[in-house]
Amino acid sequence: MIALAHVDGADAIPELAHVASTDKVDDVRIAALNALGALGPGNPRAISALIDALNNDSDAVRDAASEALSKLGTGAVPPLITALKSTHLYQRAWAVQALGGIKLMPDEARHALKLALNDKSEIVRTAAQAALDGSKVDASAVIEDKQIDENLDIDDPATTDHDLASFVAGTAAPDARIYTKAEIVAAIPPDENHQYPTELKYSVPIGEFLATVDAANEGVDRLAVWKKIGDDKYQRLFVQETSSENHFEKPEVFSSKVTVTGQGKDRYVTALFLNLPLHRTWGDGEGIDDNVFVLDHDGLRPVKIADAEEDSKQLRNGETVWNGALGDAFKDNDLGFGFPVWPNEAACHACVGLFDVNGTYKIVKEMHYDAQKKDWVANWKMVVDTAKRVRRSDN
């Protein structure tokens, strides 16, 4: 990209701007932005393309555009001041970051940052104060901190135990408020810290329960599970938001044969299940975290999923599994899993060996008598049923 800029000069700007805004690979977009930065001094079109990139959907791309603008110094100040008046939250926040990164900040930039202390978004206000204090501004970190604060108290200050982990553990406190179906499916309007409204993406019923996923353009998903308690009356059992890097897949409903143990001779029943899959890109790599619940009488009970890597007993000495490569596939009476084998001595963390492991789960309902409750209690779990090690077809 830099070579293209050197050869074609200003004529390369439209192509570089197109690549910076449309390419699917962050490194390619960042290279285009660096090339635009090299053309930036005295070139309004290059600076305009960098300003546009401040509103990109990637933190890394926004950071690269901000850094390029900061390096341009005073020549980038007027368009950055204009960007502070944008209706887009990201463009304002990363414009503050760019201004804060300019060495020997000019007076007009400092004045604009003082005005930004009155921005309608707490995110912009916080970043502007850091810039004025001479601290390094990290807009993505400010947004993340704000998201954490909001997740601790999404709607009701009295409801603090409402996330997915607590729901899986059976400790989630339901929201005391009663909702109508219209309220559940309605778009959530943006507040002073959200650029876009959140709109319903998925709505999946299971018995008297409803799982919904709302999504916003900036990538934040909100997952909730609701229980119908009357005519057009719903209680929210929990709600959780993702970070901008992760998202919730469509909730899945499937049926499966269940082995019931602990009450004499084993018997078999069929039950209905709900999976709430989270697509993650943090940690050791990209993958899906499944969260399965069974519709058991009038409740959704968590189902513990066995560790397929360990329980399949298909890994040999010196082998492990790359975390991001795990994958489950839950359909009616077909509960599959699979993972590639990773040799410990592999040159890269994502490198895989010659073999895959494919297998299936089965669901067990373990019954035991609780003397204190004077009743039978069920533990639901998904255990490895079959597993086979096969040579990879692409080797």
N, C-alpha and C positions, 0 to 999 in steps of 0.2 A: 504494500500500500504506500509506504514512504517512497519507494522507487517510482510508482505511478505519479505521485505528487511532484517529484523532482522532474520527471520527463514531461508531463502534460501541464504542470503548473496549475493555474486557476481553472483551466479547462477540465481538470479532474474533479472539481468540487461536486458537481451534480452526481457523478458516479459514486464518489466516496460518501456523500450524504445518503444516497440510496442504500448502500451497503450498511452504513451505520444504523439505519433505522429498520432494515428488513431482514438482514441475515440472521439465521437461527443460532449461530455459534458466537458466544460472547467474545472469544479471542479475536474473531474476524472483525466484529463490530468495533472492538477496542482498537485494533490496528488501523481501521479507517478513521477513527477519531484522532488517533495520534498523528496520522497524515494530515488531517484537517487542521490540527493544532500547528503543524509545521508551516501550513499555508496561511495561518490566521493573522499574523501581524499585518495590519493595513488592508485586510481583505474582509469586508463585511459579510460576504456570502459564506465564507468558512466559519466565521464567528456565529452567524445565524444558525448554521447546521449544528454547531456545538451546543448552542442554547436549546435547540429543539431536543437534543439528546438528553438534556437534563430531566426530561419527562419520559425517558425510556422505561420499559417494564423490568429492567435488570439493575440491581444495585451496582454491580461491577461496571456496567456501561455508564450509569449515571456518575459514578466515581471517576471514571476515566475522562468523561467530558468535563467534569468539574476541575480536575487536575490540569487538563489542557488549557482551560480558560484562565485558571490561576496563573499559569506560566506566561500567558500573554500579557499579564500585568494591566496597566492603566488602559490599554486599548480595548480591553474587554469590559471595563467598568460600566460604561453607559448601557450596553445591552443587558448586562446583569442587573442593573438597577431597574430596567424595564421589566425583566423577568420576575422581579419581586412583586409586581402588580398582577402576575398571571393568576388565572382562576384555578390552575392546577397546583395542588399541594406539593408534588414532587419537584416541579420546576422552581417553586419558591424556595423550598428547603435546600435544594442542591445549588441554587444561585447564592444563597447565604454561605454554603460551604465553599464555593468558588471565591467569593469575595473575602472570606476569612483566610483563604490560602494565599492571597496576594501579599507579597513582601512590600513593606513601606506603603501600607494602605492609604490611598488618597482621601482627602477630607470628604469629597462627595460620596465615596463608598461608606465611610463611617457614618455620615448623616443618614444614608439610606438604611443602614443597619439599625440605627436608632429608631427610625420610623417602623422598621420591621418588628420592633418590640411590642407594637400594637396590633400585629397580625392576628387574624381570627383563629389561627391554629397555634396551639401550645407548642407543637413541634417546631414551627418556624420561630416562635418567640424564644424558645430554649436555645436553638442553634444560633440565633442572632446575638443573644447575650454572651454565649461562649466566644463568638467571633470578636465581640467588643472587648471581652476580657483578655483577649490574646491567646485563648486556648485553641487547640486544634479542633476543628468542627468535623464531626462524623454524623452526617444526617441519618444514615441507616441505623446507627446505634441509638440515636434519639428516638426514632420511630419504634425500634424494638423495645426500648424502655417504656414508651407510652403504651404499646400493645400489652406488655406484661402487666402494667398498672390496670389497664382496662379488663384484662382477663381475670384479675383478682376480684373485680367487682363489675360484672358486665351490666347488670340491670338493678338488682336488688341488694342493697347493703347487708340485709339480713341473710342472704343466701350466699354463703361463701364456699360450700362444699358441693360443687355442681359440675365438675369437669368429668371427662371420660374415665380417667383413672379411678376416681372415687366411685363412679357408676359401676365399673368393672368389679371393684372391691366390695360393692354392696353398701357403701356408706354415703352415697350422694343424698343430699337433702333436696327434695323437690321444691320448685318455686311455688310460693303460696298464692301467687296471682292466677286467676282463671283467664284463659284466652279463647277467642273464637277462631273458627277455621279461617275466616277472612283475615284476621290479624296474623295468623301463622304464615299464610301464603303471600302477604303483602310485602312489597319492597321495603327495606329498612333505609330511611333517608340518611344522607350523610350528615355527620355532625361537624364541628369546627375542625376536627382532626382527620376527616376522611374525605378524600377527593371524590370518590364515587359512591353512589348508593349501592347497597347489597341487595341482590335479587335472588329469588328462589331458583335453584338449579335442579334439585331433585326432591321429590316427595314420594316416599315409599311406605305404604300401609302394611301392618302385620297385626291381625286381630284388632284389638282396641287401641293399638299403639300406632304411632306415626313417626317415621324418621325423616328429617329434612336436612338438606344442605343448601345454604345460601352462599353465594359467591360474589365477590366484588372484582372490578376490573384490575385492581392492583394486586390480585392474587390471594387475598385473605379469604379463607372459607370459614363458615360458621355451621357446625353440626349440632343438631338438637334432637332429642327424643321426647315425644309427647304421649300422654295417656288420656283417652277420652273418658270423662267422668260424668257426662250428662249430655243432654241435647245441645249440640254445638258448644260444648264446654270441654276445654282441654287443660291439663296441667303439664307444665314443662318439667321433665325429670332431670335433665341436665342440658348444658350448652357449653360448647368449647370452640374457640377460634384457633386456626393454625397460624404459623408464621407465614410470611409472604413466599417462602421457598417451598412449603409443603401444601398439600391440598387433600381433601377428602374425596375418595372415589364414590361412585353411586352405591348407596346401601343395597345389599343383596339379601333376598329372602329365598330360602331353599328348605326342602324337607329331607329327612333322612331317617333310616331305620336306626333304632336305639336299642342297645342291650341293657336291660335292667338287672342289676345284681344286688345281692345282700338280703334278699327276702326268700331264701330257699332256692329252688330251681330258677335258673336264669330264664327270663322271658323277653319278648321283643315287642316294641311299640314303634309307632311313627310319630315324629314331632316336627314342629315348624321352627326354623331358626332365622336369625337376623345377623348379618355380618356388616360391621361398620369399618371398612378398610381405609386406612390412612396411607397416602402416598408420600413418602419422605425422601428428602435429598440430603438431610443432615446425617451426622454420625459417620459410619464406616462406608456409606455408599447409598445409592438409590435403591429403594425397595418398597414393599407393601407390608404394613403392620395390620394384621387382621384382628378384629375384636368381635367375637361371636357370642350371641345371646340366644337362649331358647325361650319360646313362648310356653311358659309353664303355669297352667291355670290362669290366674289373673295378673301374672307378673312376667317380666323379662329377667331371666336368671343368667349370670355369666357362665360361659363354658370355657374351661381351662384347656388351652391348646398345648399339646406335648411338644417338646423340642425335637423336631424331626431329625436334625443333625445328629443328636446324641442317641435318641431312641431307635433310629433305623439301624444302627450298628453297622453301617456300610463304610465308614471312614477307617483308613488304616493308619499305621504309625507314620508321622510326617505329613499328614494330610489334614486339611481343615476346609472351611467353607467361607467364601467371601460374603459378608453380611448382606451386601446389596443384591446378591444374586438369588436369594430365597424367593420362592413364589408358590402360593397356594391357589387352587382353583376349586371353589365350592359350588356344586350344582346339586340338583335333586339326586340323592343316593349315589353321589359321585364326589368324594372328598379327596381330591388329589393334591400332592405336593411334589416339588422337584427342586434340585439344586445341583450346580456343577461342583466337582471336587477341585479344590485348590491346593497344590503342593506348597508346603511351607517355604521351600527354597526358590519359589518362583521369583522372577526378576521384578515383577510389579505386583501391586496389591490386587489389581483387577485380573491378572492372568489366571487362566483356568487350565486344568490338566486334561487328561485324555478321557475322563469319565464323567457321566451324570449319574445322579441317584434319583429315581422316580418311585413314587409310592402312593399309598392311600391311608387315610385315617378311618377309624370307626368311632362312633360316639357311644359312650358308656354313661349310664345313670346309676351311680352307686348309692344305694339306700342304706341308711343306718338309723337305729332308734335312739332318739335323744331323750334320756330319762328325765331331764329337767323340763323339757317342753312336753313330755309324754306324747310324742308324735314321731313319725318317720320323717327324716330329713334327707334331701337329695343333694348329691354332689355331681355336677355334670362335667364331663371331660372328654376331650378328643384325643385319642391315643393312636399311635402308629399301628396299622393293621398289616400292611404289606410294604416291602421295600425291595428294590432291585437296582443293582449297579450295572450300567450299560455304557458301552463305548460311545463317545460323542461322534455324531455323524459327520461333523466338519473336520475331523482329524484323519 
